[in-house]
Amino acid sequence: MREETPVRTPGDGAPAEPRRTPLHAQHLAAGARMVPFAGWEMPVQYAGLVEEHRAVRAAAGIFDVSHMGEVRIAGKGASAFLQHLTPNDVERLPVGRAQYSALLTPEGTYLDDLLCYHLGDGEWLLVTNASNADADFAWIAARAAEWPGDPVEVRDVGHEYALVAVQGPRAVDVLDPIVRADLADLRSYSFSQSDCGPFPALVSRTGYTGEDGFEVYVAPEHAAGLWEMLLDEGREEGLVPAGLGARDTLRLEAALALYGHELDGETTPWEAGLGWTVKLDKGDFIGRQALVAAREAGPRKKLIGFEVRGRGIAREGHPIFAAGGEAAIGRVTSGTWSPTFEKALGMAFVPPDRAVPGTALEVDVRGRRLPVEVVELPFYRRAKR
């Protein structure tokens, strides 16, 4: 969520100052270590990444994700426009449901991944990645300007929202006493436009950690009150503030793709293991022809999970080799030490014939070859309550 005040761009060519979410003061008061991220100043950790990660897996964590972008799509032509704009099938989406989808190039590769919310008749909300928010809005607005169908209005509404995520097996226990909607009836990828305590909110059963959880959208002026209320109400359930560091290790364990890592302008949904988001039978959409051809030709690469055998951590960008091979066959897209499994894990793109679980590979880490083994994704699946 972008602030209402514009980013200041110094005239001497110096970098623009990072934006701050409405919860900046709360992060500082909690002792967060702040870092620049996608043009924002964000908390990377509070008590510590490992502690926050494990709290989310065992109980609950609260995240500030107000840096995400939002675009409102409205009008008589909104549904048809979104069918053309995105590869998933929005016409299957009733009011009150959300959908994971994407913005694709005409070549069928990623501009971004996103969530699409059906707010009401002729009214939709798209939630995009912070790093792509401005470019995404420009792309969507340009496509709307050339749209030949019924009228559609596109608005950048990032300044109208703050976004807090409560994630973990105790998330429902944290929120249930203070959300007016019946959370037991709220299925995954469903949402309710309801009050959260005294604050009007959109409460969505979505998240990016591999755990059950919710994302709560409120007006920016209510963000601080919401944050403090949730921490106070959730203390007995083990709720703790968690930063971007834990968010990244949690999503990697769950094998959730991140734009700029697993998703980019060189990668199709087929290659990223996200072919289920593509509905070729719904009719034409941006990138469809290229995706049909790509499916017929077969993938050039495939996303794998791997475990490091021995000491060391493979990081993003490290080259991957066949065991004993001389030429790199792929690259690591994400890698870390897993607090849940207490071992080094990662994801990478490799040729399809090297993507079979059990295949031995090697990763070059600063001139040293680490042995790794291909394993099935995701690394982590949450237990059903």
Secondary structure, 3 states (H helix, E strand, C coil): CCCCCCCCCCCCCCCCCCECCCCHHHHHHCCCEEEEECCEEEEEECCCHHHHHHHHHHCEEEEECCCCEEEEEECCCHHHHHHHHCCCCHHHCCCCEEEEEEEECCCCCEEEEEEEEEEECCEEEEEECHHHHHHHHHHHHHHHHCCCCCCCEEEECHHHCEEEEEECCCHHHHHCCCECCCHHHCCCCEEEEEEECCEEEEEECCCCCCCCEEEEEECHHHHHHHHHHHHHHHHHHCEEECCHHHHHHHHHHCCCCCECCCECCCCCCCCCCCHHHCCHHHCCCCCHHHHHHHHHHCCCCEEEEEEECCCCCCCCCCEEEECCCCCCCEEEEEEEEECCCCEEEEEEEECHHHCCCCCEEEEEECCEEEEEEEECCCCCCCCCC
